[in-house]
Amino acid sequence: MASIIAPAMAQQAPAAPGGEPSTSEITVTGSRVYDGRAATVPVSVLGERDIAAQNPGNLIDLLAQLPAITPGSTPGNSSGNMSNGLAGIAAVNLRGLGTTRTLVLIDGQRTVGAAINGVVDINTIPQGLVRGVEVVTGGASAQYGSDAIGGVVNFILDTDRRGTEVKLDQGISTYGDGAYRRVGVTSGLSLLDGRIRILLSGEYFDQDGVDTIARPWNARGYFQINNPAYSPGNGQPQRIVGTGVAPATYAPGGLVTSGPLLGTQFLGAGATTTLRYGQYAPAIGAWMVGGDTSSTLAGHVGTNALIPQEHRISLFQRSTIDLGGATSLAVEGAWNRYAGESAYQQTPSTGVTIAADNAYLRAQYPQIAARMDSLGLKSLSIGTSNAGFPVPGSSNRRDVFRLSGTLHGDVALLGGRFQWDVHAQHGETSARERLRNVWNLQRMQLAQDAVATANGPVCRSTLTEPANGCISIDRLGTEGSSSAALAYVIGPGQPERTERLTQDLVSMRLQGPLFALLGGNAVLAAGAEWRRDAISSRVADPYRSGWLYGNYQPAHGSNNVGEAYLELGLPILSSVRIDGAARLARYSTSGWVGTWKLGAAWEPLPGVRLRGNVSRDVRAPNLADLYAGATSRTNSVVLPANAPAAGTVSIVELTLPNAELKPERARSWTAGMVFTPHLIEGLTASVDYFAISIRDAIGAATAQQTVDLCYSGASVYCANLLSSGGMPTSVLVRPVNFARQSERGIDFHASYAIPLAHIARSLPGEFRVDGAATHYIDNVVDNGIYPVDYAGVNGDSTFNSPAMPSWVFRASAFWSIDPLTFNLVARGFGSGVYSNSYVSCTSGCPASTAQHRTINDNRISGITYLDASVRVDFGAPRRERSLTLAVTNLLNKAPVLVGNGPDGNNWPAYAQTNRLLYDVVGRVFRLTMRIGF
């Protein structure tokens, strides 16, 4: 297989070095009736050589470099998804349309999802067997069914491998952390003169975690906040980004946040100080500009995990038996385990009540207790980032099992030979989602209300209930509390949910020539499929409510779909091809849905090929949309000036399912040209315009969006605010068919390969370069209130956000000179903004609204990274033996600082950049040895 990222081309591409076939020869995902060279839909391929050159610890890290793939989920950036159980998942997001609108296949077949939302965890694909990845960047529901609105990502496994290969590799960052180790063994056997072929593969991967963002660039204190100097009409920007800002409502050992002792900070060992506030307006937000910023950030900043701790085990077998004639049976089994742990944040607490007779206050801070007595204060309200407490996080494990059988053959029909196959598959995911170091809210309330007795501090509740088991806890100071007190509030067990997801699938396909046309045989592909997805989960009663995070709820439900499809390829002339596809599906939850696709290609001149497609696509609601158990977590939102009380408030965020959802419907268009000039042998270029429009999009407004929309006049969102005494206490987040999304862009690609002897006879080896870029023109999400364009937005760090840079690019160059192969990659993206609707100003600003907020700096710089590798081959023919040294982020570029905020209590803990886009780890060295025999 070739080693470039290449679209499907009309002409035979030149052979890669060593006579390897070009990528275009394996491109089949785009169509069942044409091979890659003739398909009318753009298909890109990530080839084996590019995979081997960078050899990432997680394949998702390499996929994310492709311009058509926008930031999705990785084990590193998903650590905050504790309550929904998605922490640690690596999922692909095509075109910024979301991971649930990207269909992931393994060798052309669906596979069971890793979580209730149906996304496939790339970690659970046998990565050592992946020889290529095909990406269809256009709607493909007519060919493959639901979820293919954004396109299809098909992982091609090397199932024809012969002999035995051992692969050893390890990597480490330039900072000496994040080390990983991997060993894989693959063996292909051939018996009875090739009539029985057996492939066995196993892989183990282990990675050290890095529990904090311990990088110099993350110490700048760079955030986005609501400007405390802003008031409507005063010309100040409503939001500011920059350094020298920090939280004003908590400190590591506790900070008094109201009353006559406002600003008193508990330092531990009996010491206190008075916080020097900067510019701070509680009605505007919980941040301050200037003042003792390092004091309040300490203990919280950077406490999110930089790299999760991971373990992966992968076992795979495929047996193929020739049954005689053209009939064969293939039986495939795979088992993969992913186990990962990551830290979320040193969670801050606000509104913590410390009574005047608190035992720890009286014993350690008598001067404060005396002042309270003199002032007649019955209690203090403090905010603390809980220094000394263990950091909450997740510990998830997923076992994915897949067993399939395919009977394949051919039959004489309509004067030709038709290929047929019957496929059956059972997939099962067993997941255990468990939290770490998360406290029980009721136990914490009881434990922090400590009083002094002759036997030392005890819980006040113990005075009346001596057998209640409560152990008092010290929430003042930075030393933390006793192990016994921590064990009490964290409990003997932690929130945990076990889930079992199953997918059963039966399909049949028939494909062959119908009749002859001037350009060749018309080809028909027809088939039918039945699929059932189900989930069942279990949560023990004590873990369903009352915890800081988690509060898992069990989910039970299933849906099924029966589908039939037809695809037809018509080579009208040697230079004109037309293809079409149609699919009719009946979903048990939403009834009948039809999809279709029509494509054409025309070669008006030798080496010039025009192509275009239009399709109607769907995404049916998944199990999470329909049946997910309600979850809750603590969060904070900023109430605007017209709320009952403006400023930052803590709320409970409740996430609910919606069984009344209907399928999303989309229309996709592509039009482009492929240029393969005969005068420049080895050159291929293409440009394709795409447009995607989605109606009845399934989505949910975030907690902060719900607040903003409600108080800006969208009363329909006010029903999702639950209040007490006029103040919001909870926000409901539930999916609805409420939005439209439309996206436009242009894909560019060029590749060139030439033996250097063609330039000068003395030059050795072959040179190959491949470049791809995507320009996202717009990506507009209309929530029914006002549209938001996410194209060119570099500053949205929200998980699974539709935001993407306006320009994304990747270029890869290889120079092969036996026995060495050198590779250099340049990748990156252009500059962008925090929001296309923001108005940038520093003074004399116009009125700031929920749709058009004013901000002091709306620009975020892009970045270019360089990766390099060198490989030396020392093996005999057909017995590959090689050693590869690869370096990613060769220049160790620090990420561009991005001001995250202002809502939510976790931004100081996170990276002070957009880690969905920018490299936060730094330079990484990888060494790989492959030994074949």
N, C-alpha and C positions, 0 to 999 in steps of 0.2 A: 504494500500500500504506500502511496506517496505520502509526503510529509508536510503537506500544505493545507491551508484552509481554502477550499476551492468550491465554487458553485458548479452546478451541473451545466455542462457545456455541450454545444451542438457537435463539436468535432472531437475526434480522438485526440486526447492530450498526449504529449510526449511521455515516453517512459521515464520513470524516475531513475536515479543512479542505481546501477547494478541490475537494471532490467526489471525493476519492480513495476507493477501496473500502476497507472495513475489513479488518483482519487475518483475521477469521474466514472471509472469502471465499476465501482461498488455502489454508486449512488442509485438507490432503488426506492427510497422512502417516499419520494415525491409523487410516484405514480406506480400503479400495479400493471399498467399496460405499456409503458415505455421505460427504457433504461434511462440512466442519468443524462446521457448525451442528448436525448430527445425530449425529455420532460419539459413541460411548459411552465412549471412552477419553479421558482428559485430554490435550490437546495445547496447548502454549504456543508463541507465535510472537514472535520478536524481529524487529520490523518495520524497514522501510527508514529511517524517520525517526529511530529511536533509533540506528541504525548511523551515519547521517549526522551526527547531533548530536554524538556523541563521536568518530567517525572515528579509531579506534585504529590505531596502527601495525601491531599484530597483532590480528586479529579475536578470537583466543583471550582477549585481555585483557577484551573486552566480554562474551563468553560466560561467562567465569568469574564475572561479577556475578550471573548468574541463580541464584535460590535452589536450583533443582533440580540445578545443576551444582556439584559439589564440587571441591576442588583437584585438578588433573590435572598434565599436563606442559606446561611452557612453555619457550621458549628460555632464559629467565632462570633458572629453577629446576632445569633438567636438566643443568647443566654438569658435575655429578659423575658422570654416566653415561658415562664414557669407555671402560671395558673392554667394555661391552655395546653400544656404538655408538648409544645413544639420545640422546646430547647434542644439544640444539638442536631436538628435536621438540616441536611443540605439539599436544597430544591432549586430547580431551574425556573427563571422568570424570563420568558420571551417577550420582547418589545415593551416591557414595562406594563404588561396587561395582567400580571399576577401569576403566581405559581400554580393556582388552581385552573388557569386558562391555558396552561402548557401541558400537552400530552406527552408523557415519557414512555417509551417503548424499549424493550430489550429484544433485539433480533426481530423487530417488527411486531412483537406481541405485547399486549398490556401486562402489567404486573401489579400486584396488590400494593396499596398505599401503605405508608409507614405511620400514618396518623389518621384521625377521623376526617380530616378535610381532604383525604384522598391523594395528597402529594406523595410522590415517590422519593424516598431518601436515597440520594446518589451514593451515600456511604454503604448501602446494602447491596450495591451492584458489585460483582466480582471484578474489582478494578484492574487486577493483574491480567485479566483476559480481554480487556477492552482494546481492540485494535483500531477503532475509529468511532466517531460520533457524527451522525448525519443530522442536519438541522433544516427542517422545512420552515421557511420564514413566511408563511402565509396560511390562511385558514385551510384546514384539512378535515373538517367534520364529515364531508361526504365520503372520504376514503376511510377514516378511522373512527368516526363517531364523536361523542361528547368530549369536551375539554380541549379540543384542538383549535380554539378561536385564535390564540396567539401563534400556534404552529405545533410542530412535532419535533421532539428530540429523540432520536433512535440510537441506542448504544449497540454497536456491532461487536459481538464476541468472536474471538479467534477459535472457532470450533473445529477447524481443519488442521490444527497443529499436530505435528508428528514428532516423535522423539520426546526427550525429557529436557526441561529447562529449569534451572534454579536461578532465582532473582533475589539479590540482596541489596538493600539500599538503606541509607540513613541520611538525616539532615539535621541542621542546627542553625539558629540565627546567629548573626554577627555579634549579638550580645551574650551568646553562650546559653540561651534558653530556648524553650520550645523544641527540644530534640525529639526526633522520632526514629523508629526502627521498623523495618518491614522485611519479611522473608516470604517468598512465594515459590511454590513448586508446581509445575504443570507437566503432565505426561500424556502423550497421545499414542495409542496402541492400534495396530491393525492386525486382524486375525482372519484366517481362512481366505487368503488371497484378497484381502480388502473388503470382504463381504460383511465383516463386523468391525466397526471402528469405535473405540472407547477413548474418551477424553476425561481425565481427572485433573482437578486443580484445587489447590489449597493456599490460603494466604493469611498471614498474621501481621497486624499493624498495631504499634503502640506509640503513643505520643505523650510527652510530659506536658502538663498544664502550666500555665503562667497565670496566677490568680489575680494579679493586679496589672494595670497598664503602666508598667515601669519603663517609661521612655521619656527622655528629656523634653521632647516637644509637648508632653502632656502636663507640664508643670506651669503653663503660662496663665491659667485661669481665664480662658477665653470662652465666653458664653454669649447668648442672646437673652436679653431681659426686657421687661417692660420698663421704660424710662421713668424713674421716680420724679424727674423734673417736668414730666409731661402733664398738661391739662388741656382739654379741648380749647382750641383757638389761640394758644400761646406761642405757636410757631415751632415748638419743639417736636422732634420725631417721637412717635409713640414707642418705638422699639429701638434699642441700641445694641450693637455687637462690638465686642472688643475685650481687652484685658482690664484688670483692675476692678472686676465685679465679683460678687460672691453672695451666697445666701446670707440673710439677715435674721433668720428665725430659729437657728440652731447652731450648736457648737459641739465639739467632740465630747466634752464632759458635762454639758448642760448649759443652757443660756436662758435666763429669765426674760420672757418676751412681752410682759405687760406689767402694769402697776408701778408703784414707787421704786421698786428694785429693778426696773427695766435695764437690761444690759449687763446684769451681774453674771459673770461667767465662772463656772466651777472648773478648776484646773486639776483637782486631785490633791491628796495629801494635805487637806485642809486649806489649800491656797485658793484664792479667788482673785479676779480682776474685773475691771469694768470695760466692756467692749467699746472700742471707739467706732461708733457708727459712721459710715459714710453717708452719702445722700440716699435717704430711705423713706419711702412713702408706703406704709402698710396697705393703704387702700388701692395702690397701684399694683403691687406685687411683693413677693417675698425676697427680693434681691436688693442689694445696695451697691452703690458706685463709690469706690474708695473706702477708706476706713481700714479696719483690721481684717482685710480679706483673707490673708493666709491663716488667720486664727479660725475662722468659721469653715474654711475649706478643708482644713487638716482633719484627717480621719475619715473623710468621705470621698475626696477627689481621687479618681482613678481606681476605685475598689472593685470595678467590674473586671471580669476575667479578660485578659488579652488573648490567651489561647486556652481552649478547653483541654482537659485531660481526656484522651480517647483510647479505646481499645476496639479493634475490629478483627473478626474472624470470618473467613469466607471459605466455604466448601462448595465445589461444583462438579457435576458429572454429566456427561452426555454420551449415550450409547446409540449408535446407528446400525441398523441391521437391514441388509438388502434381502428382500423376501422373494426375489425373482422377477425377471423382466425389469420394468421401470419402477417397481413398487418398493418402498422402503419404510421402515418404522424408526422414528427417533424418539427416545425417551430421555428427558432432561430433569435433573433434580438439583436444587440449590438451597443452601442454608447459609444465612449470614447473620452475624450478631454484631450490633453496635452498642457500646457502653461508653457513656461520656459523663463527665462531671465538670461543672463550671460555677463560678461565683457570680452572683447577680450584683449586689451592692451592699455596702455597709449602711443599711437602711436607716434613714433619719426618722425621728418621731417628733411630732409637734403636739402641743396641747397636753403634755404630760403633767399630771397634777401631783405636786409634792406637798403633803400636809405640813402644817407648822410643827406638829409633834413627831415628824418623821424621825426615826431612830438614827439614820445615817446623817441626816442634816444636823441633828442636835450633837452627835458625837464628833463629827468631822468638821463642821462649819458652825461652831457656836456663835461666832460673830454675826452670821447671817440670821441664825435663829433668834438672837437677841434683838436685832433690828426688826424682825417680823413681829416679835412680841411688842416692841415699843410702838410699832405702827398699827397694831391690831390686825395683822394679816393672818387669816386662817390657812392660807395655802399659797403656793407659787405655781404658775404655769410656765413650764420650761420646754424648750426644744433641744433635742440631743441627737447627734449622729451615732450614739451608742458605741463610742470607742471602748475597746476591750471586749466587746461582744463578738462571738463568731459570725462570720459573714454568711448571710443566707445564700443559697444556691440550689442547683438541681443535680440529681443523679439519675439519669435515664438509661434504660436498656431496651433495645428492640431486637427481637429475633424474627427474621423474615424467612419463611419457607415457601418454596415453589416447586411443584411437580407438574410436568406436562408431558403429553404424548402427541406426536404428529404422524399420521399416516399419509404418505405422499406417493403419487403415481401419475400415470397418464392414460388416456383413453382416446380411441379413434372416434371423432365426432364431427359431423358436418364437413367431411372431407379433409380434416386436419387432425393434428394431435393436440389434445387439450390436457393441460396439467391440472391435477386436482389434489387437494389435501383436506384432511379432517383433523382438527386440533381440539384437544381438551386440556384444561389447566385448572389446577387448584392452588391458590395462594393464601398464605396465612401469616399475619403479623401478630406476634405476642409482645405487648409493650408493658413495661413497668415504669411508671412516672413517679418519682419520689423526690421530695424536697429535703434540703439539709438546713439545719440551724434556723428554722422558722419557728417563732414562738406562738403560743396560744394566747390570744388577746385577753381572755378572761383571767387566765392564770397570771399574766403580766400585771393586770389591774390589781389583783389581790396581792401579788408579791411586792409591788412597789409601794403599797400602803403599809409601811413597816412602822412598828412602835417599839419603844424600849421596854424591856422587862429585866428582872433580876438575872435572868438566864441569857440575856442578850437580845438582839433584835428578833422580833417575830412578826408575822402577818397579823394585822388587826383582826382579820376574820378568824384567826386561830383562837383568839380570846373567847369567842362564843362557840366556835366549832373546833375543839382541840384535835379532832381526828381528821381534819380536812386535808392534811398533807401539805399545806402551803409552806413554802420556804421563802423568807423575805429576800428581796434583791435590792442592791444598791444601784440607783440610776444617776448618781452624782459623781463626777470625776471621771478620769480616763483609765483607771485601772481595771475596769470591768467589775464583775461580781464573782462570788464563789462558784466553784464547779457544781455544788449542790443546788444553788439557786438557779443556775443556768439549766441544769438537768430538769428542774421542776417546770420552768416556763417553756422549755423546748419539748419536754415530755419524753416518756419512754419510747414513743414512736413519732414519726413525722408523716405529714400528709402524703398519701400514696394512692395511686389508682392503677389497676391492672386492666388492660384492654386486649381484646381479641378481635381483630379485623379479618374477614375472610372475603375472598373473591373466587367465584366459580365461573368458568367460561367454557363455552363450546362454540366452535365455529367451523364453517366449511367454505371452501373456495374452489372455483372452477375458472380456468383461464386458458385462452387459446385463440387461434386465428379464425375469423369468420369468412372473409372473402378478400379477393385481391383488388387493390386500388392502384392507381398509377405510381404512388409513392411506396407501395408495399402492402402487406396484409393488414386489414382491419383487425384489431385485437379486442377481445371481450374479456372482462373479468367480472364475475358475479359471485355473490356469497351471502351468507347469513350468519348471524351471531346471536347468542343468548348469554347474558351476563348477570350475575347477582352479586351485590356487595352488601355486607352485613357487619354490624358492630355490636359487641356486648362488652360491658365493663363492670367493674366492681370497685366500690369505695366503702370502706368500713364507716359506720355511722359517726365515730368520733372525729373523722377527718373531712366531713362534708361542710362544716361551717366553723367559724370562730377562730380562724388562723390568719396570721398576717398576710400570707399568700396561699395559693392553692385552693382550698375550699372546693375540692373536686366534687363533681356530681357524676353519677353513673349515666351512661348513655346506652340506649338499646334501640335498634331499628335496622331496617334493611330496605333495599329497593332493587328492582330488576328491570332489565330492558331486553326487548327482542328487536333485532334489526335485520334488514335486508338491504343490499346495495348492488349497484350496477355501475361499471366503469367501462367506457368505450374509447378506443384510440383509433383515429381515422387519418392515415397518411394520404391525404387527398392527392398531393403531388410529392415529388422528391423534396421539394422545398417548402411544402405546406403541410402542417399537421394540426389536427384538431382533436381535443380530448374532452370528455365530459364524464361526470359522475353524479349519481343520485343515491340518496339513502333515506329510507323510511324507518323510523324507530317509534316504538311505543314504550314509554316509561311508566312504571307502576305508580309513580307519584304525580305525574303531570300529563299523562296521555300521549297522543300522537304528535310527532315532530318530524318535519321533512327538511333535508338539507340537499344542496346541489353545488356543483362546480362546473364551470365551462372555461376551457383554456385553448389557446391557439399559438402556433409558432410559424413564422414565415422567414425564409432565407431569400431576400430579394437579390442579394449579390453574394458571390462566394466569400465566406468569412464574415458575413454580416447576418445576424439572426435576430429577428424581433419576436418577442414573446409577451403574452399577457394572460391574465386569469381574472375571473370574477367568481365569488362563491358566497353561499349563504351557510352560516355556521351556527352552532348552538353550544351552550354549556348548561347541562342540567344541574339542579341543586345537588350538592354532595351530602354525605352523611352528616357532616358538621353543620351545614346550613339547616338541615332538617331536624336532626335529633340530638345534637350536642347537649350534654348536661350543662345546666347553668353553672357558671363559675363566678367568683368574686375576688377582688383584690383591692387593697387600699391604694389610693392615688390622690392627686391634688389637681385642682383646676383654678384658673384665675377668673374671678367674677368681674364683669365690667362695671363702669360707673353707675349704670342704671339698674344694677341688681340691688336687692335689699341691703347688702353690705358688700362694698367692693373690696377686692383683694384676693389673696390666695386662701383657699379653704381645702381641707381634707374631705374626700368623699369615698364612698364605696362604689367601685365600678362593677356592675353586674352585666355579664355577657350571656345572652339567651339565644336559643335557636328559633326558627320560624318554619313550621310545617306547611305554611300556605304559599311558599315560594313557587314561582314558575320558571321555566328555562330562560336563560339569556339568549338573545338572538343577535347575530352579527352579520355584517356584509363586508367582504374583503375584496380589494382590487389590487392587482399588481400589473405593471407594464414596464417592459425594459428591452434592452438590447445586449447581445453578446457579440463581441468582436474578436475574431481569430484570424488575423491577416496572414495570408500565405507567404507574403514577402518577408515577414519577420517570424521565422519559425520559432516556436516555443512561447510566443506571446499570446495571452488571453486576457481580455478585459470585459467587464460587464457593468451595466448600470441599471437599476430597477427602482421604480417608484412604487410605493405601497400606500394604501389607505385602508383603515379598518374602522368600522362604526358599529358600536354595540348599543342595543336597546334593552330595556328592562334589566340593566346591570345589577347584579346582586352585590350589595355592599352595606356597610354600616358606618355611620358617623362616629368619630372618636368622642371620648368624653368631653374634651375641650371644644371640639367642633359643635357638639350638641349644645353646650352652654352658649357659645358665640352666636349660633343660629337662633336659638330661642330668644336671647335678649336683643337680637337685631331685627326681630319682627316675624321670624318664621315660627309661628305658634305651633305648627305641627310637631316641632321638635320639643316643645315644652312638656309634652306628655311623657317624655323620657326622663324628666327631672323629678325625682322624689324628694320632697321637702319636709322639713319640720320647723315650725315657727317661721315660715317664710324663707328659710335658708335651705339650699340644696344639700342633701345628705347622701344621696345615691344617684347614679346616672345609669340608665339602661342602655346597653349597646346590643342591638339585634340586627340581623341581616334583613334587608327588604329589597324588592325590585324597584329601586327609587332613582336610579341614575342612568345617564347616558355617557358613553365614552367614545371619543373619536380621535384617531391618530393618523398622522401622515409623516412620511419620511422617504429618504432615498438611500439605497444601498449601492456602494461602489466596490468594485473588486478588480484587481489586476495581478497577473502572475507572469513570470518570465523564467525560462530555464534554458541554459546554453552550456555546451561543453566549451571550456575556456580555450581549447585548441582552435576553435572557430575564430577566435579573436587573434590569437598568436600561437603558433605551433609550440612555442616553448612554455606556454602556460599550462600547468597540469590541472586535472580535476574538472568538476562541473559546478556551476554556480546556479542557484535557484533562489528567486525572491518572490514573495507573495504578500500582497497588501489588501486589506479590507477596511472599509470605513462606512459608517452610517451617520447620516444627518437626519436627526429627528426634527421635523418642521414644527409640529405641534402635537400635543397629547392632552386633549381637553376632557375633563371630567365635569359633568353638569349634574349637580345634586338636586336640581329643581329649584334652587334658590339663586345661585349665580355660578357660572362656569369658572373653572380653574385650569389653566394651562400648565402642565408639568414638564413640558419639553424645555430643556435648558436649565433645569433646576438642579443645582449641585448641593443644595443645603438641606434637603429633606432627609433626615436620618431615620424617619419612621419606618419601622419594619414593614416590608412588603409594600412600600410606597410605589405609586406609578411614576415617580420622578426619575428623570434621566438627563444626562448632559445632552446638549444639542448636537455635539460632534463626538463620536467615539471611533477609535482607530486601532489597528494592529498591523504591523508589518514584520515578516519573518524572513530571514535570509540564511541560506545554507551554502557552505562551500565544502564539497566532498573531494578529498584527495587521499586515495587509499594509502594507509588504513585509517585516516583521520577524517572526522566530520566536524566542522565548526558551525555553530548556529548563533545568530544575534537577533534578538527580538526588540522592537520598539513598540510600545503600547501606551495608551493613555486616552485622555479626553480633554475637550476644550473648556474654556471658562464658562461660568454660569452665574446664577443668582440664587437668592434664598426663595424668592417667589416672583413670578412674572407680574403679579398684581400689586407688589409692593411699590411704593414711591420713595425713591432715595433722596434724602435731604438732611441737612444739618441745622438749618435755621430757616425761618420763613416758610415752614412746611404748610401744605394745604391740610384741610380737615382729614383726619384719619378715620377710616371706617372699617368694618369687619371684612369687607371685600378688598379695599385698597388701604392697607395700613402704611404708615410712614415709618421709615427706618433710616438710620444714619449711614449705613453702608450696605448696599444690596449686591455687591460683586464678590464672587468667589473664583479664585484662579484655578485653571486646569493644571494638568501635570502630565509629564511623559516619563515613563520608566523604561529602563534597559535591562534585558535578561540575556544571559550568554551561557553557552555550553560547549564542551569539546568531548568528542567520543573517539575512542580508539578501539578498532576491531582486531582481534587476534585469533579468531576462530577459523576452522575449516569450513568450506562450503556446506550449507545445510545444517551446520552445527554452530549457531551464533554464539560467539563469546566476545564480550565487550565490556569496557569500563567507561563510564560517563561521569564527568564533573559538570554540574549545572549550578548557576548562581542566578537567583531572581533579585530584582531591585539592585542591580549591580552597583549603582552609585549610592546606595543606602539613602535614598531621598526620604526625608521626613514628610508626612502628609501636610497638606494645606490646612491651616486651622479654620474650623467652621464653628460658628457660634450656635450651639444647640440650646434650646429652651423656647419660651420661658415657663411653660406649664409642665407639670410632672415633677416628682421629687427625685428623679434618678439621673438627671443630666450631669451633675458634677461627678458622679461615679463613672459615667461613660467616657469614651474617648472624645477629646476636644477637636473632633473632626467628623466627617461623614464616613464612618468605617464601612458603609456599604459600597463606597466608591474608592476611597484612598487606602493605600497599603499602610497598616498600622504596625506590622511586625518588624519591617526593615529588611536588610539584606539577609538572604537565606542561602546556605550552601547545601548541596545535595550530591551524594556520591552513590552511584549505582553500578553493580556488577551483575552481568547476565552470563550464565554458563550453560551452554547446551551440549547435550551428548546423546 
